[in-house]
Each structure stands twice: as C-alpha cells, then as structure tokens.
C-alpha cells in the first residue's frame, strides 16, 4: 500500500509578503498586476477572499469588490527562492518528490524510515519544519494515492492536515462531490448534474463505457476516481510539456493588423527562452487570444521546424477569425515532444 503526501503552501505569494511585512497581516492582500495595465490577481490571502477576490480575477474587479485591498506586484525571484527552501524541507523526508508548481508537490513516503514509516507523522513534521524554518503555512493531505492526497490537502485549509487511511477510502469517496475531482470544472459539473450525478456514489452507478461515451478519455479516470483508485506513480522528474509567452495590453487591440504588430516582440522573446531549452524537441506551435469579453481561443498546429513569425501570423489569423472581437491578451508558445512516444518512422 502506497503512502502519498500532497503538500500545498497556503496563499503562497501572499504568505511570503505577510511574513516579510507583519503589518500586512489581518488585512486584505493580493499579489497581481495593476488595474491600469489590465492586470489580474495571481493570489490573495483569506481576508481578501472574504470579499470575493480570487486568483485570475481582473484587478479592476478585485478593487471594486474590496476597495481597501492592498495590491503588491509579484516578486518571482523571492518566491522561487522560498519554493526552493520548501523543497529542501521535503527532501529531508523523501527522495520521491514530484513538484506541481512553486507551491505544491507530491511526496511518496512508502519506504521512508522516518517516524517508523508513519506518513501522517511525516506530514506533520514537514508542516512544522516549514512553519519554523521558512515562516509560512502549508497544508498537507495523506492518502494511498495522488488523487485522494490532493483532495485531502485542501480539506482543512489553511494550515491543515487531513489523513485518509486505506480503510476510510470507500466511505470517503462515496459522499465526495464530483466538483472536488481535479479536472471537473464548472461546465463538466453542470453536465454531470443534468445527468443526475452530484457525488461519487452516483458516479459509481455508471459503467466505464458509459462514462467514456459522455466524457471522452477522462471518463476512464472518472471511473477510477469514483472508487478511490489512482495508479499514477509519484514521478521524481517531470518533463516540461510546453513553453509560452503572453502579454495583457493596457488597451484592447481593435484590429488584426494591430495584433500582428504586437506579435513580433512576443515571438522574439519566445525564441530567446526556447534557446535555453535546446535539449527539448519541439512538436508544435500555438497562439492564444483573449477577447475584450474574456472569451479565450487557442489555435495549434504540429510543427517540427520553422517556428518563425510567419508561422505565428498564420495561427493568429485563424484565432482572430474565431473571436471577431478586439483582444486584450496575446500568447504564443510551443509544445514539446513526449520522449516516451518515440520517433515517428517513415513508411518507406
């Protein structure tokens, strides 16, 4: 039986700023871009969340909901340094660490000798170490697999620890709302509700074939998740899947020609960043547009060479034709080839 811990720092960027400036504690705080520059909220503390502020919310709307909101620009250099320090704490207890982002990671402690192999005691030690040595809060979930561990870490946030023992799995998932399943967004949850599926007990009544029929390949995962099953291992090394550059403009780009003109510096920046990842094979290119009304479209094409301005102009033209509206954001990027898939051989 595996012992998996999911650790997730609480309000990571905001927690670091409150640590460094105690005067910010107890006051609504958000980290993000300025409203005048069409910025969005990256994260916020719980005092700000009480006013309906949340990540990805446009800063202008956040300030309307919470006029007393303290807004700070992100300091990524500082946040990366803290993330590295947190990861060093993880390494005290396991070599099997799978980072998901700067502020969260999975740990496999199945074979850990610490605390007699008790995953719950290891998780609590990690939380105390992070609080004492780094000065921020972190929540943790302990379970037999990644799916349940991630749900558990969010169960008692902030600064919480939730343990799901193997003998508790069946009862736990039976009452679990499907909205708690990672990958089930508002649209899918609404579709499920229309089918009479609100929790995993109801989801268990559906066959794997029926779930695939309604939800595509994700239906197979849903079939396992509804039963508390998740065979995915903790991968100590995660291969990068994509690289992108995007920019939000202070004024909408009203015409396609304006968007094309804005494209060039983005492509130049992407090519510069791509040069630092020369060991990864490019498998495709994409352009992302976000309209004035916050509609988003992404156009992709498989491409193994020639990722130049002309390539992205063609993708932008198709994306623009879909929205037919002024845009506030343009993004350009590449997808990297999956090394495990191997090389496509010639038929001849």
LOSE-525530 format. One record per residue (C-alpha): residue number from 1; residue in three letters; x, y, z. Coordinates in steps of 0.2 Angstrom, whole numbers, plus 5000, padded with zeros to 4 digits. Layout:
+-----+-----+------+------+------+
:   k :   r :   xx :   yy :   zz :
+-----+-----+------+------+------+
: NUM : ALA :    X :    Y :    Z :
...
+-----+-----+------+------+------+
//
This chain:
+-----+-----+------+------+------+
:   k :   r :   xx :   yy :   zz :
+-----+-----+------+------+------+
:   1 : UNK : 5000 : 5000 : 5000 :
:   2 : UNK : 5007 : 5017 : 4995 :
:   3 : UNK : 5009 : 5032 : 5006 :
:   4 : UNK : 5007 : 5048 : 4997 :
:   5 : UNK : 5008 : 5066 : 5004 :
:   6 : UNK : 5002 : 5081 : 4994 :
:   7 : UNK : 5009 : 5097 : 5001 :
:   8 : UNK : 5002 : 5114 : 4996 :
:   9 : UNK : 5008 : 5131 : 5003 :
:  10 : UNK : 4994 : 5142 : 5009 :
:  11 : UNK : 4991 : 5158 : 4999 :
:  12 : UNK : 5010 : 5156 : 4994 :
:  13 : UNK : 5015 : 5173 : 4987 :
:  14 : UNK : 5004 : 5182 : 4999 :
:  15 : UNK : 5010 : 5172 : 5014 :
:  16 : UNK : 5028 : 5177 : 5010 :
:  17 : UNK : 5024 : 5195 : 5009 :
:  18 : UNK : 5015 : 5194 : 5026 :
:  19 : UNK : 5030 : 5185 : 5033 :
:  20 : UNK : 5042 : 5199 : 5027 :
:  21 : UNK : 5030 : 5213 : 5032 :
:  22 : UNK : 5020 : 5209 : 5048 :
:  23 : UNK : 5010 : 5225 : 5045 :
:  24 : UNK : 5001 : 5216 : 5031 :
:  25 : UNK : 4994 : 5203 : 5042 :
:  26 : UNK : 4975 : 5203 : 5045 :
:  27 : UNK : 4972 : 5215 : 5031 :
:  28 : UNK : 4965 : 5210 : 5013 :
:  29 : UNK : 4981 : 5207 : 5002 :
:  30 : UNK : 4983 : 5202 : 4984 :
:  31 : UNK : 4998 : 5199 : 4973 :
:  32 : UNK : 4995 : 5204 : 4955 :
:  33 : UNK : 4996 : 5216 : 4941 :
:  34 : UNK : 4990 : 5234 : 4941 :
:  35 : UNK : 4972 : 5238 : 4936 :
:  36 : UNK : 4978 : 5252 : 4924 :
:  37 : UNK : 4988 : 5239 : 4915 :
:  38 : UNK : 4974 : 5226 : 4913 :
:  39 : UNK : 4982 : 5215 : 4927 :
:  40 : UNK : 4975 : 5200 : 4935 :
:  41 : UNK : 4976 : 5193 : 4953 :
:  42 : UNK : 4989 : 5180 : 4955 :
:  43 : UNK : 4984 : 5175 : 4973 :
:  44 : UNK : 4977 : 5183 : 4988 :
:  45 : UNK : 4975 : 5180 : 5007 :
:  46 : UNK : 4960 : 5174 : 5015 :
:  47 : UNK : 4955 : 5191 : 5021 :
:  48 : UNK : 4953 : 5196 : 5003 :
:  49 : UNK : 4944 : 5180 : 4998 :
:  50 : UNK : 4931 : 5185 : 5010 :
:  51 : UNK : 4926 : 5199 : 4998 :
:  52 : UNK : 4925 : 5188 : 4983 :
:  53 : UNK : 4943 : 5191 : 4977 :
:  54 : UNK : 4952 : 5176 : 4969 :
:  55 : UNK : 4966 : 5171 : 4958 :
:  56 : UNK : 4964 : 5175 : 4939 :
:  57 : UNK : 4951 : 5189 : 4943 :
:  58 : UNK : 4954 : 5205 : 4934 :
:  59 : UNK : 4962 : 5218 : 4947 :
:  60 : UNK : 4950 : 5231 : 4942 :
:  61 : UNK : 4935 : 5220 : 4948 :
:  62 : UNK : 4945 : 5215 : 4963 :
:  63 : UNK : 4947 : 5233 : 4968 :
:  64 : UNK : 4928 : 5236 : 4966 :
:  65 : UNK : 4924 : 5221 : 4977 :
:  66 : UNK : 4937 : 5226 : 4990 :
:  67 : UNK : 4941 : 5245 : 4989 :
:  68 : UNK : 4953 : 5243 : 5004 :
:  69 : UNK : 4963 : 5229 : 4995 :
:  70 : UNK : 4982 : 5230 : 4997 :
:  71 : UNK : 4989 : 5226 : 4980 :
:  72 : UNK : 5008 : 5221 : 4978 :
:  73 : UNK : 5017 : 5217 : 4962 :
:  74 : UNK : 5024 : 5199 : 4961 :
:  75 : UNK : 5042 : 5196 : 4966 :
:  76 : UNK : 5046 : 5180 : 4957 :
:  77 : UNK : 5064 : 5180 : 4962 :
:  78 : UNK : 5060 : 5180 : 4980 :
:  79 : UNK : 5046 : 5167 : 4978 :
:  80 : UNK : 5057 : 5155 : 4969 :
:  81 : UNK : 5070 : 5156 : 4982 :
:  82 : UNK : 5057 : 5152 : 4995 :
:  83 : UNK : 5050 : 5137 : 4985 :
:  84 : UNK : 5067 : 5130 : 4984 :
:  85 : UNK : 5069 : 5131 : 5003 :
:  86 : UNK : 5052 : 5122 : 5005 :
:  87 : UNK : 5058 : 5109 : 4993 :
:  88 : UNK : 5073 : 5106 : 5003 :
:  89 : UNK : 5062 : 5103 : 5018 :
:  90 : UNK : 5053 : 5089 : 5008 :
:  91 : UNK : 5070 : 5081 : 5004 :
:  92 : UNK : 5073 : 5078 : 5022 :
:  93 : UNK : 5059 : 5065 : 5022 :
:  94 : UNK : 5059 : 5058 : 5004 :
:  95 : UNK : 5068 : 5057 : 4988 :
:  96 : UNK : 5052 : 5054 : 4978 :
:  97 : UNK : 5046 : 5072 : 4976 :
:  98 : UNK : 5035 : 5077 : 4961 :
:  99 : UNK : 5034 : 5096 : 4960 :
: 100 : UNK : 5017 : 5103 : 4953 :
: 101 : UNK : 5021 : 5121 : 4954 :
: 102 : UNK : 5031 : 5133 : 4965 :
: 103 : UNK : 5020 : 5130 : 4980 :
: 104 : UNK : 5014 : 5112 : 4979 :
: 105 : UNK : 5021 : 5094 : 4977 :
: 106 : UNK : 5018 : 5076 : 4979 :
: 107 : UNK : 5029 : 5065 : 4990 :
: 108 : UNK : 5030 : 5046 : 4991 :
: 109 : UNK : 5035 : 5041 : 5008 :
: 110 : UNK : 5030 : 5022 : 5006 :
: 111 : UNK : 5048 : 5017 : 5010 :
: 112 : UNK : 5053 : 5032 : 5022 :
: 113 : UNK : 5062 : 5026 : 5038 :
: 114 : UNK : 5056 : 5042 : 5047 :
: 115 : UNK : 5044 : 5041 : 5062 :
: 116 : UNK : 5043 : 5022 : 5059 :
: 117 : UNK : 5036 : 5024 : 5042 :
: 118 : UNK : 5021 : 5034 : 5048 :
: 119 : UNK : 5015 : 5046 : 5034 :
: 120 : UNK : 5004 : 5056 : 5045 :
: 121 : UNK : 5019 : 5060 : 5057 :
: 122 : UNK : 5030 : 5064 : 5042 :
: 123 : UNK : 5017 : 5076 : 5035 :
: 124 : UNK : 5015 : 5085 : 5052 :
: 125 : UNK : 5034 : 5086 : 5054 :
: 126 : UNK : 5035 : 5094 : 5036 :
: 127 : UNK : 5022 : 5107 : 5041 :
: 128 : UNK : 5031 : 5111 : 5057 :
: 129 : UNK : 5048 : 5112 : 5048 :
: 130 : UNK : 5041 : 5124 : 5035 :
: 131 : UNK : 5032 : 5135 : 5048 :
: 132 : UNK : 5048 : 5136 : 5059 :
: 133 : UNK : 5062 : 5137 : 5046 :
: 134 : UNK : 5053 : 5147 : 5032 :
: 135 : UNK : 5039 : 5156 : 5041 :
: 136 : UNK : 5024 : 5152 : 5031 :
: 137 : UNK : 5010 : 5140 : 5032 :
: 138 : UNK : 5007 : 5124 : 5022 :
: 139 : UNK : 4993 : 5111 : 5022 :
: 140 : UNK : 4995 : 5093 : 5019 :
: 141 : UNK : 4985 : 5078 : 5014 :
: 142 : UNK : 4990 : 5060 : 5017 :
: 143 : UNK : 4981 : 5045 : 5007 :
: 144 : UNK : 4985 : 5029 : 4997 :
: 145 : UNK : 4986 : 5038 : 4981 :
: 146 : UNK : 4989 : 5055 : 4972 :
: 147 : UNK : 4970 : 5059 : 4968 :
: 148 : UNK : 4965 : 5057 : 4987 :
: 149 : UNK : 4980 : 5066 : 4994 :
: 150 : UNK : 4977 : 5081 : 4984 :
: 151 : UNK : 4959 : 5082 : 4989 :
: 152 : UNK : 4964 : 5079 : 5007 :
: 153 : UNK : 4977 : 5094 : 5007 :
: 154 : UNK : 4963 : 5106 : 5003 :
: 155 : UNK : 4951 : 5098 : 5016 :
: 156 : UNK : 4956 : 5109 : 5031 :
: 157 : UNK : 4965 : 5124 : 5023 :
: 158 : UNK : 4973 : 5134 : 5029 :
: 159 : UNK : 4987 : 5126 : 5039 :
: 160 : UNK : 4978 : 5110 : 5040 :
: 161 : UNK : 4982 : 5091 : 5039 :
: 162 : UNK : 4970 : 5078 : 5033 :
: 163 : UNK : 4973 : 5059 : 5033 :
: 164 : UNK : 4963 : 5047 : 5023 :
: 165 : UNK : 4968 : 5029 : 5029 :
: 166 : UNK : 4965 : 5014 : 5017 :
: 167 : UNK : 4950 : 5008 : 5027 :
: 168 : UNK : 4942 : 5025 : 5025 :
: 169 : UNK : 4943 : 5027 : 5006 :
: 170 : UNK : 4927 : 5018 : 5002 :
: 171 : UNK : 4916 : 5029 : 5014 :
: 172 : UNK : 4926 : 5045 : 5010 :
: 173 : UNK : 4924 : 5044 : 4991 :
: 174 : UNK : 4905 : 5039 : 4992 :
: 175 : UNK : 4900 : 5056 : 4998 :
: 176 : UNK : 4913 : 5066 : 4989 :
: 177 : UNK : 4905 : 5079 : 4977 :
: 178 : UNK : 4911 : 5077 : 4959 :
: 179 : UNK : 4916 : 5096 : 4959 :
: 180 : UNK : 4930 : 5091 : 4971 :
: 181 : UNK : 4938 : 5080 : 4957 :
: 182 : UNK : 4953 : 5088 : 4949 :
: 183 : UNK : 4948 : 5091 : 4931 :
: 184 : UNK : 4929 : 5093 : 4934 :
: 185 : UNK : 4926 : 5111 : 4931 :
: 186 : UNK : 4910 : 5121 : 4931 :
: 187 : UNK : 4905 : 5116 : 4914 :
: 188 : UNK : 4908 : 5097 : 4917 :
: 189 : UNK : 4900 : 5098 : 4934 :
: 190 : UNK : 4884 : 5106 : 4926 :
: 191 : UNK : 4884 : 5092 : 4913 :
: 192 : UNK : 4885 : 5079 : 4927 :
: 193 : UNK : 4871 : 5087 : 4937 :
: 194 : UNK : 4860 : 5086 : 4922 :
: 195 : UNK : 4863 : 5068 : 4922 :
: 196 : UNK : 4859 : 5066 : 4940 :
: 197 : UNK : 4877 : 5065 : 4946 :
: 198 : UNK : 4882 : 5076 : 4961 :
: 199 : UNK : 4893 : 5064 : 4971 :
: 200 : UNK : 4905 : 5049 : 4968 :
: 201 : UNK : 4892 : 5037 : 4975 :
: 202 : UNK : 4880 : 5042 : 4960 :
: 203 : UNK : 4895 : 5041 : 4948 :
: 204 : UNK : 4899 : 5023 : 4954 :
: 205 : UNK : 4882 : 5018 : 4946 :
: 206 : UNK : 4889 : 5022 : 4928 :
: 207 : UNK : 4900 : 5009 : 4919 :
: 208 : UNK : 4917 : 5014 : 4912 :
: 209 : UNK : 4910 : 5013 : 4894 :
: 210 : UNK : 4895 : 5025 : 4898 :
: 211 : UNK : 4907 : 5037 : 4906 :
: 212 : UNK : 4919 : 5037 : 4891 :
: 213 : UNK : 4904 : 5039 : 4880 :
: 214 : UNK : 4899 : 5055 : 4889 :
: 215 : UNK : 4916 : 5062 : 4894 :
: 216 : UNK : 4928 : 5055 : 4882 :
: 217 : UNK : 4945 : 5049 : 4888 :
: 218 : UNK : 4943 : 5057 : 4905 :
: 219 : UNK : 4929 : 5045 : 4908 :
: 220 : UNK : 4941 : 5031 : 4912 :
: 221 : UNK : 4949 : 5042 : 4926 :
: 222 : UNK : 4932 : 5046 : 4932 :
: 223 : UNK : 4928 : 5028 : 4934 :
: 224 : UNK : 4943 : 5025 : 4944 :
: 225 : UNK : 4942 : 5041 : 4955 :
: 226 : UNK : 4924 : 5037 : 4959 :
: 227 : UNK : 4931 : 5021 : 4968 :
: 228 : UNK : 4946 : 5030 : 4976 :
: 229 : UNK : 4958 : 5022 : 4963 :
: 230 : UNK : 4973 : 5031 : 4956 :
: 231 : UNK : 4988 : 5021 : 4950 :
: 232 : UNK : 4998 : 5036 : 4945 :
: 233 : UNK : 5016 : 5035 : 4952 :
: 234 : UNK : 5025 : 5050 : 4960 :
: 235 : UNK : 5037 : 5055 : 4947 :
: 236 : UNK : 5053 : 5062 : 4954 :
: 237 : UNK : 5056 : 5071 : 4937 :
: 238 : UNK : 5043 : 5079 : 4927 :
: 239 : UNK : 5047 : 5083 : 4909 :
: 240 : UNK : 5041 : 5101 : 4903 :
: 241 : UNK : 5027 : 5100 : 4891 :
: 242 : UNK : 5026 : 5117 : 4884 :
: 243 : UNK : 5034 : 5135 : 4884 :
: 244 : UNK : 5024 : 5151 : 4881 :
: 245 : UNK : 5025 : 5170 : 4882 :
: 246 : UNK : 5009 : 5180 : 4884 :
: 247 : UNK : 5005 : 5198 : 4887 :
: 248 : UNK : 4990 : 5208 : 4893 :
: 249 : UNK : 4988 : 5225 : 4885 :
: 250 : UNK : 4983 : 5241 : 4893 :
: 251 : UNK : 4971 : 5245 : 4878 :
: 252 : UNK : 4962 : 5232 : 4868 :
: 253 : UNK : 4970 : 5228 : 4851 :
: 254 : UNK : 4955 : 5233 : 4840 :
: 255 : UNK : 4961 : 5226 : 4823 :
: 256 : UNK : 4970 : 5211 : 4816 :
: 257 : UNK : 4984 : 5222 : 4810 :
: 258 : UNK : 4987 : 5229 : 4827 :
: 259 : UNK : 4988 : 5211 : 4834 :
: 260 : UNK : 5000 : 5206 : 4821 :
: 261 : UNK : 5011 : 5221 : 4825 :
: 262 : UNK : 5011 : 5215 : 4844 :
: 263 : UNK : 5015 : 5198 : 4839 :
: 264 : UNK : 5034 : 5201 : 4834 :
: 265 : UNK : 5041 : 5205 : 4851 :
: 266 : UNK : 5032 : 5190 : 4859 :
: 267 : UNK : 5040 : 5178 : 4846 :
: 268 : UNK : 5057 : 5186 : 4849 :
: 269 : UNK : 5055 : 5183 : 4867 :
: 270 : UNK : 5049 : 5165 : 4865 :
: 271 : UNK : 5063 : 5161 : 4853 :
: 272 : UNK : 5076 : 5168 : 4866 :
: 273 : UNK : 5068 : 5157 : 4880 :
: 274 : UNK : 5067 : 5142 : 4869 :
: 275 : UNK : 5086 : 5143 : 4866 :
: 276 : UNK : 5088 : 5140 : 4884 :
: 277 : UNK : 5079 : 5123 : 4882 :
: 278 : UNK : 5089 : 5117 : 4867 :
: 279 : UNK : 5088 : 5099 : 4874 :
: 280 : UNK : 5069 : 5098 : 4871 :
: 281 : UNK : 5062 : 5093 : 4854 :
: 282 : UNK : 5048 : 5105 : 4848 :
: 283 : UNK : 5032 : 5096 : 4842 :
: 284 : UNK : 5020 : 5110 : 4839 :
: 285 : UNK : 5016 : 5129 : 4840 :
: 286 : UNK : 5001 : 5138 : 4847 :
: 287 : UNK : 4993 : 5156 : 4848 :
: 288 : UNK : 4981 : 5160 : 4862 :
: 289 : UNK : 4969 : 5176 : 4861 :
: 290 : UNK : 4958 : 5183 : 4875 :
: 291 : UNK : 4945 : 5195 : 4869 :
: 292 : UNK : 4938 : 5210 : 4877 :
: 293 : UNK : 4924 : 5199 : 4884 :
: 294 : UNK : 4936 : 5187 : 4891 :
: 295 : UNK : 4932 : 5174 : 4878 :
: 296 : UNK : 4948 : 5163 : 4875 :
: 297 : UNK : 4953 : 5153 : 4860 :
: 298 : UNK : 4969 : 5143 : 4856 :
: 299 : UNK : 4975 : 5138 : 4839 :
: 300 : UNK : 4988 : 5124 : 4837 :
: 301 : UNK : 4997 : 5115 : 4824 :
: 302 : UNK : 5010 : 5102 : 4823 :
: 303 : UNK : 5027 : 5109 : 4818 :
: 304 : UNK : 5044 : 5102 : 4820 :
: 305 : UNK : 5053 : 5117 : 4812 :
: 306 : UNK : 5051 : 5135 : 4805 :
: 307 : UNK : 5044 : 5142 : 4821 :
: 308 : UNK : 5046 : 5160 : 4815 :
: 309 : UNK : 5035 : 5175 : 4814 :
: 310 : UNK : 5026 : 5169 : 4798 :
: 311 : UNK : 5021 : 5153 : 4807 :
: 312 : UNK : 5013 : 5163 : 4821 :
: 313 : UNK : 5005 : 5175 : 4810 :
: 314 : UNK : 4995 : 5161 : 4802 :
: 315 : UNK : 4989 : 5154 : 4818 :
: 316 : UNK : 4984 : 5172 : 4824 :
: 317 : UNK : 4974 : 5174 : 4808 :
: 318 : UNK : 4964 : 5159 : 4812 :
: 319 : UNK : 4962 : 5163 : 4830 :
: 320 : UNK : 4956 : 5181 : 4826 :
: 321 : UNK : 4943 : 5174 : 4814 :
: 322 : UNK : 4936 : 5164 : 4828 :
: 323 : UNK : 4934 : 5178 : 4840 :
: 324 : UNK : 4930 : 5193 : 4828 :
: 325 : UNK : 4932 : 5204 : 4843 :
: 326 : UNK : 4946 : 5216 : 4850 :
: 327 : UNK : 4958 : 5207 : 4861 :
: 328 : UNK : 4966 : 5211 : 4877 :
: 329 : UNK : 4979 : 5197 : 4878 :
: 330 : UNK : 4990 : 5188 : 4866 :
: 331 : UNK : 5000 : 5172 : 4870 :
: 332 : UNK : 5012 : 5162 : 4859 :
: 333 : UNK : 5020 : 5146 : 4863 :
: 334 : UNK : 5027 : 5129 : 4858 :
: 335 : UNK : 5023 : 5111 : 4864 :
: 336 : UNK : 5037 : 5099 : 4867 :
: 337 : UNK : 5038 : 5081 : 4860 :
: 338 : UNK : 5035 : 5067 : 4873 :
: 339 : UNK : 5051 : 5057 : 4874 :
: 340 : UNK : 5041 : 5042 : 4879 :
: 341 : UNK : 5032 : 5042 : 4862 :
: 342 : UNK : 5047 : 5039 : 4852 :
: 343 : UNK : 5050 : 5044 : 4834 :
: 344 : UNK : 5038 : 5043 : 4820 :
: 345 : UNK : 5046 : 5031 : 4807 :
: 346 : UNK : 5045 : 5033 : 4789 :
: 347 : UNK : 5033 : 5022 : 4780 :
: 348 : UNK : 5046 : 5018 : 4767 :
+-----+-----+------+------+------+
//
